[in-house]
């Protein structure tokens, strides 16, 4: 059976979701998923002690596979990161995201993990990061995993063709 990867959303669509999200901790969690390419479990376990604002780094402790990694604080989150910890669980975030995505985009095929896929795609296609840079950010041990997460939209191909 083939693996079906979640849909992806653009940064513009992501911002629409943020506009309809009132709770600060939900906004922060969603932004960590998109801009930090973080897994939901990493987000709910993130503590203020994992953040070094001087170095602009977030230490993810015991992520998937019990691995630690360090990622940069996304510029979009430099001020909001002070509102850690998130203070809600995985299921609560999944439900909140699904509701807000449905409200903002009128789509039901969007899950919290869509943020991670979308962020990875955003850094490769829009920010022009290399696959190796995104692999490091995402915490993948193999580049092939990063490439699985990368979704090239037809609009991206047209834009690239006409650059």
C-alpha positions in Angstrom: 0.0 0.0 0.0 1.4 3.4 -1.0 2.0 6.0 1.7 -0.4 9.0 1.3 1.3 12.2 2.4 -0.8 15.1 3.8 -1.7 18.0 1.7 0.4 21.1 1.9 -0.6 24.7 2.4 1.2 27.9 1.3 2.5 30.6 3.7 -0.5 32.7 2.6 -2.9 30.0 3.5 -1.1 29.5 6.8 -1.5 33.2 7.6 -5.2 32.9 7.0 -5.4 30.2 9.6 -3.4 32.4 12.0 -5.9 35.3 11.4 -8.8 33.1 12.7 -6.9 31.8 15.6 -7.5 33.8 18.8 -5.6 31.8 21.4 -2.0 32.9 21.7 -0.7 29.4 22.6 -2.5 27.9 19.5 -0.9 30.6 17.3 2.5 29.9 18.7 2.1 26.1 18.4 0.9 26.4 14.8 3.8 28.8 13.9 6.3 26.4 15.4 4.9 23.6 13.3 5.1 25.7 10.1 8.1 27.9 10.5 10.1 25.6 12.8 9.0 22.4 10.9 8.5 20.9 14.3 6.5 17.8 15.1 3.5 18.2 17.4 5.1 16.1 20.2 8.2 18.4 20.1 6.0 21.4 20.4 4.0 20.3 23.4 7.2 19.2 25.2 9.1 22.5 24.5 10.0 24.4 27.6 11.4 28.0 28.1 14.7 26.4 29.2 15.0 24.9 25.7 15.2 28.4 24.2 18.3 30.6 24.0 17.2 34.0 22.6 20.7 35.3 22.6 21.9 32.6 20.3 18.5 32.5 18.5 18.3 28.7 19.0 15.8 26.2 20.2 17.0 22.9 21.6 14.6 20.0 20.9 15.1 17.4 23.5 14.2 13.7 22.9 12.5 14.3 19.6 11.5 11.4 17.3 13.8 8.5 17.8 14.9 10.0 21.2 17.2 12.3 19.3 18.1 15.8 20.4 18.7 18.6 17.9 19.1 22.4 17.8 17.2 24.6 15.3 17.2 28.4 14.8 14.3 30.4 16.2 12.3 31.5 13.2 12.4 35.3 12.9 8.5 35.2 12.9 8.6 33.8 16.4 11.4 35.7 18.1 8.9 37.7 20.3 6.2 35.0 20.7 8.6 32.3 21.9 8.5 33.8 25.4 5.0 32.4 25.8 6.2 28.8 26.3 5.2 26.3 27.4 2.3 25.7 25.1 0.2 24.4 27.9 -2.0 21.9 26.1 -1.7 18.4 24.8 -1.3 16.8 21.4 -5.0 16.0 20.9 -6.1 19.5 21.9 -3.8 21.0 19.3 -4.8 18.6 16.6 -8.5 19.5 17.2 -7.8 23.2 17.4 -5.8 23.2 14.2 -8.3 21.2 12.2 -11.1 23.5 13.3 -9.2 26.7 12.4 -8.0 25.3 9.1 -11.5 24.4 8.2 -12.8 27.8 9.1 -10.0 29.7 7.3 -9.6 27.5 4.2 -12.9 25.6 4.1 -10.8 22.4 3.7 -11.1 19.2 5.8 -8.0 17.4 4.5 -5.6 19.4 6.7 -4.0 18.0 9.8 -1.5 19.4 12.2 1.3 17.5 10.6 0.5 19.4 7.4 2.3 22.3 9.0 5.5 20.4 9.1 5.2 19.2 5.5 4.2 22.7 4.4 7.1 24.3 6.3 9.7 22.0 4.7 8.2 22.7 1.3 8.2 26.5 2.0 11.9 26.5 2.9 12.9 24.5 -0.2 10.6 26.1 -2.8 10.1 29.7 -1.6 13.1 30.4 0.6 15.5 28.4 -1.7 17.2 26.5 1.2 19.2 23.5 0.1 17.8 20.0 0.9 20.7 19.5 3.3 19.8 22.7 5.3 16.2 21.6 5.5 17.2 18.1 6.4 19.1 19.5 9.4 16.1 21.7 10.4 13.7 18.9 10.2 15.9 16.4 12.0 15.9 13.8 9.3 18.7 11.3 9.4 18.4 10.6 5.6 18.0 13.2 2.8 15.6 10.9 1.1 13.1 11.4 4.0 13.4 15.2 3.5 12.7 14.8 -0.2 9.6 12.7 0.6 8.2 15.7 2.6 8.9 18.1 -0.2 5.8 18.9 -2.3 6.3 20.8 -5.5 3.1 22.5 -6.5 2.3 23.1 -10.2 2.3 26.8 -9.5 5.9 26.5 -8.2 7.0 24.9 -11.5 5.3 27.6 -13.6 6.9 30.3 -11.5 10.4 28.6 -11.8 9.9 28.2 -15.5 9.2 31.9 -16.0 11.9 33.3 -13.7 
